[in-house]
Amino acid sequence: MKPLADSNHLQQVLAQIQLNIIRTKDQKMSDHLWYQKSMCDGEK
């Protein structure tokens, strides 16, 4: 049950991060950081 609990917690954390990104998406800095992250993820 421990791995499942950890996985659920991780999902909640990721969801919270995504909400924060959406909330601040209008700011140019967060747009720039999101763009950089997308580029890095695309290169993998």
C-alpha positions as CSV (number, residue, x, y, z in Angstrom):
1,M,0.0,0.0,0.0
2,K,3.0,2.3,0.6
3,P,3.9,2.7,-3.1
4,L,0.3,3.4,-4.0
5,A,0.0,6.1,-1.3
6,D,3.3,7.7,-2.5
7,S,2.0,7.6,-6.1
8,N,-1.3,9.3,-5.1
9,H,0.6,11.9,-3.2
10,L,2.9,12.6,-6.2
11,Q,-0.2,13.0,-8.4
12,Q,-1.6,15.5,-6.0
13,V,1.7,17.5,-6.0
14,L,1.9,17.4,-9.8
15,A,-1.7,18.6,-10.0
16,Q,-1.0,21.5,-7.6
17,I,2.1,22.5,-9.6
18,Q,0.0,22.4,-12.8
19,L,-2.6,24.6,-11.2
20,N,0.1,27.1,-10.1
21,I,1.5,27.2,-13.6
22,I,-1.9,27.8,-15.1
23,R,-2.6,30.6,-12.6
24,T,0.7,32.4,-13.4
25,K,0.7,31.6,-17.2
26,D,-0.1,35.2,-18.1
27,Q,3.2,36.3,-16.6
28,K,6.0,36.5,-19.2
29,M,8.6,34.9,-16.8
30,S,6.5,31.8,-16.2
31,D,5.7,31.6,-19.9
32,H,9.5,31.7,-20.6
33,L,10.3,29.0,-18.0
34,W,7.5,26.8,-19.3
35,Y,8.8,27.2,-22.9
36,Q,12.3,26.2,-21.7
37,K,11.0,23.2,-19.9
38,S,9.0,22.1,-22.9
39,M,12.1,22.4,-25.1
40,C,14.1,20.3,-22.6
41,D,11.4,17.7,-22.4
42,G,11.2,17.6,-26.2
43,E,15.0,16.9,-26.5
44,K,14.9,13.7,-24.3
